Amino acid sequence: MAGGWARDGAVNEQIDASIEDELKRLQARRGPMGESAEFCVECDEPIPEARRVAIPGVKLCIDCQKARDARPQLRGGINRRGSKDSQLK
């Protein structure tokens, strides 16, 4: 079923793409996995053993992680819905 100028299946493709983007975003937020690094990958300082045990797969020291967390996270600005309200803003 196509609506307007859209081809058949376009709406479902948009929904699938939105779901896929959100799943990727959530998986990225899930955090580190695997073996922890002994030294920070950004500043090469040693990562305390307590941190490596508490967070499996950690790659950053506390200071570098705080700096990374303080950065604003940009999300994709693509509006796949294409509603009239979103186009007027």
Phi and psi in degrees as a GROMACS rama.xvg file:
@    title "Ramachandran Plot"
@    xaxis  label "Phi"
@    yaxis  label "Psi"
@TYPE xy
-99.4804  148.948  ALA-2
-121.328  121.035  GLY-3
67.0383  -123.449  GLY-4
-90.7946  -3.40581  TRP-5
-76.1267  145.208  ALA-6
-81.4778  168.337  ARG-7
-59.4768  133.15  ASP-8
83.6718  -1.79507  GLY-9
-64.6433  -38.5291  ALA-10
-64.9101  -44.7929  VAL-11
-63.7168  -37.1949  ASN-12
-63.3421  -39.9877  GLU-13
-64.9108  -42.664  GLN-14
-63.5295  -46.502  ILE-15
-60.3622  -41.6424  ASP-16
-65.8186  -38.9724  ALA-17
-64.626  -42.3443  SER-18
-64.8339  -42.7459  ILE-19
-62.3227  -42.1511  GLU-20
-61.8278  -43.4834  ASP-21
-67.0857  -39.6829  GLU-22
-62.8787  -40.8402  LEU-23
-62.7108  -41.6691  LYS-24
-63.5526  -42.3831  ARG-25
-68.1229  -38.3237  LEU-26
-66.2911  -34.8559  GLN-27
-67.4556  -33.8469  ALA-28
-76.8251  -17.3791  ARG-29
-58.5914  -28.8772  ARG-30
105.176  -177.767  GLY-31
-69.4129  150.436  PRO-32
-135.922  159.954  MET-33
92.0205  -153.05  GLY-34
-82.4262  136.724  GLU-35
-75.9733  148.157  SER-36
-84.1512  146.324  ALA-37
-82.5604  -25.8173  GLU-38
-126.006  143.906  PHE-39
-59.8928  135.136  CYS-40
-75.4248  -15.138  VAL-41
-97.8282  -44.1881  GLU-42
-114.683  -4.75182  CYS-43
66.5789  17.7777  ASP-44
-80.8975  151.235  GLU-45
-67.0602  140.619  PRO-46
-93.4446  126.333  ILE-47
-58.5895  144.504  PRO-48
-60.4423  -37.1649  GLU-49
-59.7037  -38.9775  ALA-50
-68.5586  -40.9935  ARG-51
-64.2606  -34.6535  ARG-52
-74.9984  -41.1322  VAL-53
-69.4657  -34.1664  ALA-54
-125.238  91.9077  ILE-55
-59.676  131.733  PRO-56
88.4509  9.14354  GLY-57
-65.2284  139.334  VAL-58
-121.369  -11.0388  LYS-59
-119.781  147.397  LEU-60
-74.0504  172.833  CYS-61
-62.3106  -44.5189  ILE-62
-62.7141  -45.0092  ASP-63
-66.8722  -36.0724  CYS-64
-66.4049  -40.8533  GLN-65
-61.7344  -42.3082  LYS-66
-63.9973  -40.7391  ALA-67
-67.6103  -39.7592  ARG-68
-67.018  -27.612  ASP-69
-75.5333  -19.6185  ALA-70
-68.6987  141.752  ARG-71
-69.6728  141.395  PRO-72
-99.2289  122.437  GLN-73
-91.857  134.555  LEU-74
-107.566  156.486  ARG-75
-58.087  132.4  GLY-76
-95.15  22.0314  GLY-77
-84.9196  124.799  ILE-78
-97.9636  101.847  ASN-79
-82.0056  -14.6312  ARG-80
-68.953  -41.8517  ARG-81
66.5004  30.4519  GLY-82
-73.1104  159.308  SER-83
-62.5414  -38.3974  LYS-84
-61.5966  -42.4378  ASP-85
-69.6834  -27.9204  SER-86
-77.5083  -23.3451  GLN-87
-83.4823  -17.1679  LEU-88
